[in-house]
């Protein structure tokens, strides 16, 4: 239990040990928060990592099964990303990924969740969104990326993304069936 602090009532050795205990608990709390962050966040983009986005999808599917809470899913892929890496280098590719994550964070609602699925693929969970709202969000993201000028080591790049949209259906029994 890391929510414990012991009151320091003495100024002798026991008081010093108590203070040290409280400092140790505080540091353990900070480390636990950092470890949870590392376990759930993609280190490059700052978005949810694949494990976390899949966990979020499972929770959304549970909500749909129990309460009928609608949601939609977007799958994004950067077009010709290999060409960016091959032409400008992997650092440029990483820069594109970071800027794309920033665009997603800016555009999406606070109740939506974006994550890096792998490589240059991203997943967006649109909470309580129907098919029309999902398509509208996908188009908004697509246009924002198309308009954005990506800058990488003195190079200005134009990037496009392909976006697929899907809404949850009763026949979707697993996360994999929804992604498919």
Backbone bond lengths (Angstrom), bond angles and torsions (degrees), N, CA, C in turn:
res aa  C-N    CA-C-N  psi(-1)  N-CA   C-N-CA  omega(-1)  CA-C   N-CA-C  phi
1 X - - - 1.465 - - 1.526 108.47 -
2 X 1.313 116.24 114.29 1.461 120.26 -176.87 1.530 112.78 -99.86
3 X 1.299 117.37 11.10 1.468 120.45 178.38 1.527 111.40 -97.74
4 X 1.315 116.42 14.92 1.466 122.09 -175.54 1.516 110.32 -97.53
5 X 1.317 115.66 134.33 1.464 120.72 166.66 1.523 106.70 -132.21
6 X 1.296 113.96 141.85 1.454 119.94 -178.83 1.523 107.73 -102.78
7 X 1.344 117.50 127.99 1.467 118.44 179.00 1.534 111.59 -65.05
8 X 1.311 114.87 137.26 1.472 120.48 178.38 1.523 106.79 -93.03
9 X 1.341 115.96 113.58 1.457 120.56 -176.10 1.527 112.57 -115.21
10 X 1.323 115.26 -4.39 1.465 118.21 -175.65 1.525 109.37 -129.21
11 X 1.316 115.84 159.79 1.459 121.47 179.52 1.526 112.05 -112.88
12 X 1.322 116.65 13.07 1.461 120.89 179.25 1.538 109.15 -96.21
13 X 1.329 116.51 -161.72 1.458 121.49 -177.96 1.527 111.90 -59.47
14 X 1.311 117.55 -38.41 1.467 121.42 179.60 1.532 110.22 -64.43
15 X 1.314 117.30 -38.27 1.464 121.57 176.07 1.521 111.51 -64.90
16 X 1.340 116.41 -39.12 1.465 120.79 178.35 1.529 110.11 -65.79
17 X 1.328 116.74 -44.62 1.465 121.27 178.74 1.533 110.28 -62.54
18 X 1.322 116.73 -40.69 1.463 121.21 178.84 1.526 109.98 -62.77
19 X 1.310 117.51 -44.28 1.471 121.55 177.74 1.522 110.53 -61.52
20 X 1.314 116.18 -43.24 1.464 120.32 179.23 1.527 110.64 -63.72
21 X 1.340 116.53 -39.11 1.463 120.78 177.17 1.524 110.14 -60.58
22 X 1.326 116.95 -46.45 1.463 120.88 -179.77 1.534 111.55 -62.29
23 X 1.327 116.90 -40.33 1.466 120.81 177.46 1.529 110.34 -64.67
24 X 1.325 117.12 -40.58 1.458 121.16 179.03 1.529 110.64 -63.01
25 X 1.323 117.38 -43.62 1.461 121.39 178.55 1.532 110.02 -62.35
26 X 1.314 117.06 -41.53 1.463 121.20 178.74 1.531 110.81 -61.64
27 X 1.326 116.66 -44.84 1.470 120.05 178.17 1.525 111.45 -65.06
28 X 1.326 117.07 -38.15 1.462 120.33 177.36 1.533 110.59 -63.60
29 X 1.324 116.99 -39.27 1.466 120.75 176.90 1.532 110.35 -61.27
30 X 1.320 116.53 -45.89 1.470 121.14 179.25 1.522 110.67 -61.53
31 X 1.326 116.98 -42.51 1.462 120.91 -179.84 1.523 111.16 -67.68
32 X 1.321 117.06 -38.04 1.455 120.06 178.46 1.528 110.38 -63.76
33 X 1.315 117.71 -42.87 1.462 121.74 177.47 1.520 109.92 -60.77
34 X 1.323 116.32 -44.84 1.471 120.93 -179.80 1.524 111.26 -64.63
35 X 1.325 118.06 -41.21 1.465 121.27 178.22 1.527 111.41 -64.16
36 X 1.325 116.78 -41.47 1.467 120.10 177.31 1.523 110.39 -62.32
37 X 1.324 115.84 -40.43 1.460 121.28 177.55 1.526 110.67 -62.11
38 X 1.316 117.04 -46.39 1.462 121.35 179.70 1.527 111.89 -63.69
39 X 1.316 116.67 -34.51 1.459 121.00 -177.71 1.517 112.97 -75.81
40 X 1.331 118.23 -19.18 1.464 120.70 -174.18 1.520 114.37 -118.57
41 X 1.322 117.81 -5.26 1.455 121.20 -173.17 1.518 111.20 -118.21
42 X 1.328 115.68 137.15 1.454 121.02 173.76 1.526 107.52 -70.13
43 X 1.327 118.44 122.67 1.465 120.07 -173.45 1.525 114.33 -65.82
44 X 1.320 117.65 -26.72 1.464 119.96 -178.40 1.528 111.52 -81.19
45 X 1.315 117.46 -49.40 1.466 121.13 -171.83 1.524 114.03 -93.33
46 X 1.331 116.57 -21.62 1.455 119.73 -175.92 1.523 113.07 80.52
47 X 1.325 117.39 -1.31 1.463 121.27 176.36 1.531 109.13 -83.29
48 X 1.313 115.58 174.32 1.462 119.76 174.73 1.527 108.89 -59.13
49 X 1.330 117.08 142.04 1.462 119.36 175.54 1.531 109.09 -82.34
50 X 1.315 116.63 176.29 1.463 120.45 -176.15 1.528 111.90 -58.72
51 X 1.314 117.02 -43.48 1.467 120.52 179.74 1.531 110.10 -59.41
52 X 1.305 117.54 -44.99 1.459 121.42 -177.89 1.529 111.57 -68.98
53 X 1.327 117.28 -41.43 1.468 119.36 -178.89 1.530 110.02 -66.60
54 X 1.338 117.02 -34.72 1.461 119.80 177.28 1.531 110.44 -69.17
55 X 1.323 117.17 -37.91 1.466 120.99 175.57 1.523 110.32 -63.13
56 X 1.317 116.70 -42.76 1.469 121.06 177.99 1.521 110.94 -62.73
57 X 1.330 116.53 -39.53 1.465 120.03 177.15 1.523 111.49 -63.40
58 X 1.323 116.43 -41.86 1.469 120.69 177.05 1.530 110.67 -58.93
59 X 1.331 116.53 -44.14 1.466 120.66 179.00 1.526 111.15 -63.61
60 X 1.326 116.32 -40.95 1.471 120.09 177.81 1.526 110.40 -62.87
61 X 1.325 116.00 -42.46 1.467 119.69 179.55 1.531 111.00 -64.81
62 X 1.329 116.97 -37.73 1.471 120.15 175.46 1.522 110.26 -61.89
63 X 1.333 116.58 -43.37 1.465 120.54 177.71 1.518 112.13 -61.38
64 X 1.318 116.10 -37.65 1.462 120.44 177.78 1.525 110.40 -67.41
65 X 1.335 116.56 -44.39 1.468 120.88 -179.30 1.526 111.94 -62.99
66 X 1.328 116.63 -42.41 1.468 120.73 -175.45 1.527 113.32 -81.41
67 X 1.325 116.22 -42.71 1.465 119.71 -169.76 1.521 113.77 -121.11
68 X 1.336 117.91 -2.39 1.456 120.82 -178.28 1.525 113.18 71.71
69 X 1.329 116.87 21.44 1.462 121.15 -179.01 1.526 109.54 -71.45
70 X 1.312 114.93 113.35 1.462 121.91 -178.53 1.516 111.92 -68.53
71 X 1.301 116.18 149.64 1.456 121.45 169.01 1.519 108.14 -158.04
72 X 1.314 115.13 163.42 1.456 121.09 178.65 1.515 109.39 -128.10
73 X 1.308 114.02 164.45 1.450 121.28 -176.90 1.523 108.93 -130.43
74 X 1.324 115.36 134.81 1.458 121.25 172.96 1.521 108.31 -114.77
75 X 1.315 116.41 138.15 1.458 122.57 172.53 1.521 106.08 -116.52
76 X 1.334 116.46 123.28 1.461 121.85 -179.62 1.517 109.87 -113.61
77 X 1.308 115.25 143.36 1.452 121.75 177.30 1.521 107.16 -138.43
78 X 1.318 117.01 132.15 1.459 120.61 178.13 1.524 108.42 -77.11
79 X 1.329 115.72 124.59 1.457 120.85 -179.34 1.524 110.41 -69.15
80 X 1.315 116.36 134.11 1.470 123.74 175.05 1.527 112.72 54.87
81 X 1.323 116.44 37.80 1.463 120.30 -178.11 1.524 111.65 -64.15
82 X 1.315 117.58 -34.92 1.461 121.08 178.67 1.526 110.37 -58.59
83 X 1.320 115.87 -36.53 1.474 120.17 179.16 1.529 111.12 -65.09
84 X 1.332 117.05 -36.42 1.471 120.84 177.07 1.527 108.96 -62.56
85 X 1.329 116.77 -49.33 1.465 120.92 179.34 1.523 111.91 -61.71
86 X 1.334 116.57 -43.72 1.465 120.46 -177.60 1.528 112.11 -69.16
87 X 1.323 117.46 -35.39 1.466 121.47 -176.70 1.518 112.72 -83.74
88 X 1.329 116.84 -44.32 1.469 120.79 -171.84 1.527 113.80 -110.88
89 X 1.309 117.14 -9.90 1.453 121.05 179.44 1.521 112.38 100.28
90 X 1.324 114.50 162.04 1.470 120.06 -176.13 1.524 112.80 -69.07
91 X 1.315 117.86 -26.60 1.469 119.33 175.96 1.524 110.13 -65.30
92 X 1.313 116.74 -38.37 1.465 120.72 176.77 1.530 109.21 -65.34
93 X 1.329 115.96 -42.38 1.458 119.55 177.55 1.519 111.39 -60.53
94 X 1.333 116.51 -42.73 1.464 120.25 177.16 1.523 110.95 -61.43
95 X 1.324 116.59 -40.53 1.459 121.17 179.06 1.530 110.87 -61.89
96 X 1.325 116.55 -40.59 1.469 121.22 177.12 1.527 110.02 -61.54
97 X 1.328 116.67 -44.16 1.470 120.63 179.62 1.526 111.32 -60.86
98 X 1.328 116.41 -42.28 1.462 121.26 -179.70 1.529 110.34 -65.12
99 X 1.334 116.57 -44.73 1.468 119.57 -179.69 1.525 111.24 -66.85
100 X 1.328 117.47 -37.20 1.466 120.19 177.06 1.527 110.10 -63.77
101 X 1.313 117.30 -41.63 1.469 120.84 177.25 1.520 110.14 -60.56
102 X 1.316 117.41 -39.08 1.456 121.52 178.23 1.531 111.09 -64.63
103 X 1.323 116.67 -40.81 1.469 120.53 177.11 1.524 109.86 -61.32
104 X 1.327 116.62 -45.82 1.466 120.26 179.44 1.525 110.85 -60.53
105 X 1.317 116.60 -44.28 1.467 120.49 -179.11 1.524 111.42 -63.22
106 X 1.313 116.79 -33.39 1.463 121.44 -179.85 1.526 111.74 -74.50
107 X 1.311 116.69 -40.85 1.468 121.75 -173.07 1.524 113.36 -80.17
108 X 1.322 116.88 -37.70 1.462 120.06 -171.74 1.520 112.82 -73.83
109 X 1.324 114.87 154.18 1.458 120.95 174.56 1.528 109.12 -72.44
110 X 1.311 116.30 159.07 1.466 119.69 -178.89 1.525 112.11 -65.01
111 X 1.316 118.71 -24.26 1.460 120.13 -179.77 1.523 112.81 -86.09
112 X 1.338 117.64 -4.92 1.456 121.56 176.34 1.529 109.72 -88.80
113 X 1.322 116.14 158.41 1.457 121.30 -179.26 1.517 109.79 -127.90
114 X 1.331 116.41 127.96 1.458 121.40 176.41 1.519 108.56 -113.44
115 X 1.323 115.12 144.28 1.453 119.48 178.48 1.514 111.28 -150.11
116 X 1.299 114.21 157.56 1.465 120.19 176.66 1.517 107.58 -88.92
117 X 1.314 115.25 116.76 1.458 121.85 -177.51 1.522 110.60 -79.49
118 X 1.319 115.90 -34.60 1.456 121.28 178.64 1.513 109.92 161.35
119 X 1.319 116.96 144.22 1.463 120.19 178.25 1.513 111.39 52.98
120 X 1.335 115.21 -117.00 1.466 120.30 179.05 1.525 111.92 -107.65
121 X 1.316 116.19 23.31 1.459 121.70 179.63 1.529 110.41 -105.29
122 X 1.315 114.88 137.40 1.456 121.68 -179.37 1.520 109.21 -127.85
123 X 1.318 115.87 151.43 1.461 123.36 175.30 1.516 107.84 -120.35
124 X 1.326 115.43 138.22 1.456 120.94 174.50 1.520 108.07 -125.99
125 X 1.320 116.18 126.57 1.464 121.58 175.01 1.524 106.54 -99.79
126 X 1.326 115.50 119.41 1.465 121.54 178.98 1.522 108.24 -101.05
127 X 1.304 115.87 103.10 1.460 122.04 -176.70 1.527 109.85 -66.58
128 X 1.311 116.57 135.80 1.466 125.20 177.90 1.530 113.15 53.94
129 X 1.312 118.32 31.76 1.465 121.55 -179.80 1.522 110.04 -106.28
130 X 1.335 115.86 136.50 1.459 120.63 175.23 1.532 109.08 -90.38
131 X 1.325 116.34 -177.78 1.466 121.11 -175.37 1.533 111.33 -60.07
132 X 1.318 117.82 -43.92 1.474 120.53 -178.53 1.532 110.63 -63.35
133 X 1.318 116.97 -41.92 1.463 120.47 178.27 1.530 111.09 -66.13
134 X 1.323 116.51 -36.26 1.464 120.40 178.66 1.524 110.49 -65.45
135 X 1.322 116.86 -44.73 1.468 120.54 179.03 1.524 109.90 -64.16
136 X 1.320 117.08 -40.32 1.466 121.17 177.70 1.538 110.86 -62.47
137 X 1.317 117.35 -43.73 1.465 121.14 177.98 1.524 110.92 -64.59
138 X 1.326 116.31 -42.69 1.460 120.54 179.27 1.524 110.31 -59.92
139 X 1.305 117.23 -43.39 1.466 120.77 -179.90 1.525 111.29 -67.81
140 X 1.312 116.46 -38.36 1.475 119.97 177.52 1.536 110.47 -62.22
141 X 1.316 116.88 -42.45 1.464 121.29 177.77 1.526 109.98 -65.56
142 X 1.327 116.38 -46.99 1.456 120.86 -178.85 1.529 111.34 -57.36
143 X 1.322 116.36 -45.43 1.465 120.40 179.93 1.527 112.23 -66.78
144 X 1.324 116.63 -40.65 1.470 119.93 -179.94 1.525 110.82 -62.64
145 X 1.313 116.65 -41.12 1.466 120.52 179.24 1.526 109.84 -67.87
146 X 1.322 116.73 -42.06 1.468 121.15 -179.67 1.530 112.01 -62.54
147 X 1.330 117.24 -36.15 1.471 122.11 179.91 1.524 112.90 -78.19
148 X 1.319 116.49 -25.38 1.459 121.20 -174.12 1.534 110.91 -72.32
149 X 1.315 115.52 137.91 1.466 120.59 173.03 1.528 107.31 -99.25
150 X 1.309 115.39 113.33 1.460 121.50 179.56 1.528 107.79 -83.58
151 X 1.318 116.47 132.47 1.467 119.35 -179.89 1.527 109.46 -115.22
152 X 1.312 114.81 128.47 1.456 121.41 -177.48 1.522 109.22 -139.98
153 X 1.321 116.55 107.05 1.466 122.44 174.80 1.530 111.91 50.14
154 X 1.316 116.54 49.73 1.454 121.27 177.53 1.519 114.70 84.89
155 X 1.300 117.82 -4.56 1.462 121.32 178.44 1.529 108.86 -101.67
156 X 1.314 115.42 139.12 1.464 120.40 173.36 1.516 107.63 -104.41
157 X 1.320 115.74 123.89 1.452 121.20 -176.55 1.514 110.42 -117.75
158 X 1.301 114.69 145.11 1.461 121.60 170.83 1.518 106.91 -107.70
159 X 1.305 115.85 129.85 1.458 122.36 -176.66 1.530 108.15 -124.11
160 X 1.311 115.45 147.58 1.461 120.25 171.00 1.525 108.32 -125.10
161 X 1.313 114.80 159.12 1.455 120.65 177.26 1.517 109.59 -127.80
162 X 1.305 114.61 150.84 1.461 121.68 169.87 1.517 106.18 -103.45
163 X 1.325 115.82 135.97 1.458 120.38 -176.36 1.526 109.23 -129.98
164 X 1.316 114.96 128.49 1.452 120.92 173.06 1.521 109.00 -107.34
165 X 1.335 116.35 143.13 1.468 121.00 -178.53 1.524 109.40 -123.96
166 X 1.317 115.08 139.37 1.456 120.97 178.02 1.519 109.15 -144.26
167 X 1.313 115.69 142.28 1.458 120.89 175.19 1.530 107.45 -107.05
168 X 1.306 116.33 151.78 1.459 121.20 179.37 1.536 109.88 -69.36
169 X 1.315 115.51 137.31 1.465 122.10 176.28 1.523 108.50 -124.55
170 X 1.326 117.71 155.56 1.469 119.65 178.35 1.535 113.13 -56.87
171 X 1.326 116.86 -26.96 1.464 119.57 -179.65 1.526 112.72 -74.83
172 X 1.332 117.41 -13.22 1.466 121.17 177.55 1.517 109.12 -79.38
173 X 1.307 115.47 100.35 1.459 120.29 -175.92 1.513 113.07 -93.26
174 X 1.329 117.00 -19.91 1.463 120.88 -178.41 1.525 109.25 -134.62
175 X 1.321 115.22 162.62 1.465 121.01 175.41 1.513 109.23 -60.12
176 X 1.324 116.88 -40.83 1.464 120.42 -179.29 1.526 112.35 -61.24
177 X 1.343 117.01 -38.89 1.469 119.33 178.93 1.534 110.35 -67.45
178 X 1.308 117.31 -35.18 1.458 120.20 177.89 1.529 110.84 -68.45
179 X 1.318 116.87 -44.17 1.456 120.79 178.70 1.523 110.60 -63.50
180 X 1.319 117.09 -39.52 1.469 120.41 178.86 1.520 110.28 -62.66
